[in-house]
């Protein structure tokens, strides 16, 4: 799921996420809209703030995805 979808799934806002991370609403908006792509460490901070995990794509050019709950191992 995208960051936008995860924010909606968690029934929160970009402004609330920004407050939780100490970022401006504009910074969060840049990540949500894709104007900026987070580094893995930044994506992990976002995921932690939203009680989620980061999905790392195989294609290095693809954006990170997020899962609202930890992925269960088989």
LUMPAMI-595247 format. One record per residue (C-alpha): residue in three letters; x negated, y negated, z. Coordinates in steps of 0.05 Angstrom, whole numbers. Each point is the difference from the previous one (the first is absolute). Example, Ala and Ser with C-alpha at 12.3 -4.5 7.8 and 13.67 -1.06 7.14 Angstrom:
2
{code=ala&X=-246&Y=90&Z=156}
{code=ser&X=-27&Y=-69&Z=-13}
//
This chain:
74
{code=unk&X=0&Y=0&Z=0}
{code=unk&X=-23&Y=-71&Z=-13}
{code=unk&X=-15&Y=-50&Z=55}
{code=unk&X=65&Y=-37&Z=-18}
{code=unk&X=39&Y=65&Z=7}
{code=unk&X=-33&Y=17&Z=67}
{code=unk&X=15&Y=-69&Z=28}
{code=unk&X=73&Y=9&Z=-20}
{code=unk&X=1&Y=71&Z=27}
{code=unk&X=-26&Y=-25&Z=67}
{code=unk&X=53&Y=-54&Z=0}
{code=unk&X=-50&Y=-56&Z=10}
{code=unk&X=-27&Y=-58&Z=-39}
{code=unk&X=-65&Y=-23&Z=-31}
{code=unk&X=-1&Y=-57&Z=50}
{code=unk&X=6&Y=49&Z=58}
{code=unk&X=-55&Y=43&Z=-29}
{code=unk&X=-44&Y=-61&Z=-8}
{code=unk&X=11&Y=-19&Z=73}
{code=unk&X=-18&Y=71&Z=22}
{code=unk&X=-64&Y=-2&Z=-40}
{code=unk&X=-18&Y=-73&Z=14}
{code=unk&X=7&Y=-18&Z=-74}
{code=unk&X=40&Y=-53&Z=-35}
{code=unk&X=65&Y=17&Z=-35}
{code=unk&X=-34&Y=-20&Z=-66}
{code=unk&X=-55&Y=53&Z=11}
{code=unk&X=52&Y=54&Z=12}
{code=unk&X=39&Y=-24&Z=-61}
{code=unk&X=-63&Y=7&Z=-43}
{code=unk&X=-7&Y=73&Z=21}
{code=unk&X=75&Y=15&Z=-8}
{code=unk&X=3&Y=-30&Z=-70}
{code=unk&X=-66&Y=30&Z=-23}
{code=unk&X=-35&Y=-67&Z=-10}
{code=unk&X=-53&Y=29&Z=47}
{code=unk&X=-20&Y=72&Z=10}
{code=unk&X=-21&Y=20&Z=70}
{code=unk&X=-64&Y=37&Z=15}
{code=unk&X=10&Y=67&Z=34}
{code=unk&X=-14&Y=-30&Z=69}
{code=unk&X=52&Y=-54&Z=-12}
{code=unk&X=51&Y=50&Z=-25}
{code=unk&X=-12&Y=41&Z=63}
{code=unk&X=13&Y=-61&Z=44}
{code=unk&X=65&Y=-13&Z=-38}
{code=unk&X=21&Y=72&Z=7}
{code=unk&X=-15&Y=1&Z=74}
{code=unk&X=41&Y=-63&Z=11}
{code=unk&X=59&Y=34&Z=-35}
{code=unk&X=-10&Y=68&Z=32}
{code=unk&X=-18&Y=32&Z=-66}
{code=unk&X=-57&Y=33&Z=-36}
{code=unk&X=-38&Y=-21&Z=-63}
{code=unk&X=5&Y=43&Z=-62}
{code=unk&X=-65&Y=-5&Z=-39}
{code=unk&X=11&Y=10&Z=-75}
{code=unk&X=-46&Y=44&Z=-41}
{code=unk&X=-6&Y=-54&Z=-53}
{code=unk&X=-46&Y=-54&Z=28}
{code=unk&X=38&Y=-53&Z=-38}
{code=unk&X=67&Y=17&Z=30}
{code=unk&X=27&Y=-36&Z=61}
{code=unk&X=5&Y=32&Z=69}
{code=unk&X=66&Y=30&Z=20}
{code=unk&X=30&Y=7&Z=69}
{code=unk&X=39&Y=54&Z=35}
{code=unk&X=44&Y=-18&Z=59}
{code=unk&X=-19&Y=62&Z=40}
{code=unk&X=-63&Y=41&Z=4}
{code=unk&X=-6&Y=50&Z=-57}
{code=unk&X=8&Y=71&Z=28}
{code=unk&X=-53&Y=50&Z=-19}
{code=unk&X=23&Y=68&Z=-23}
//
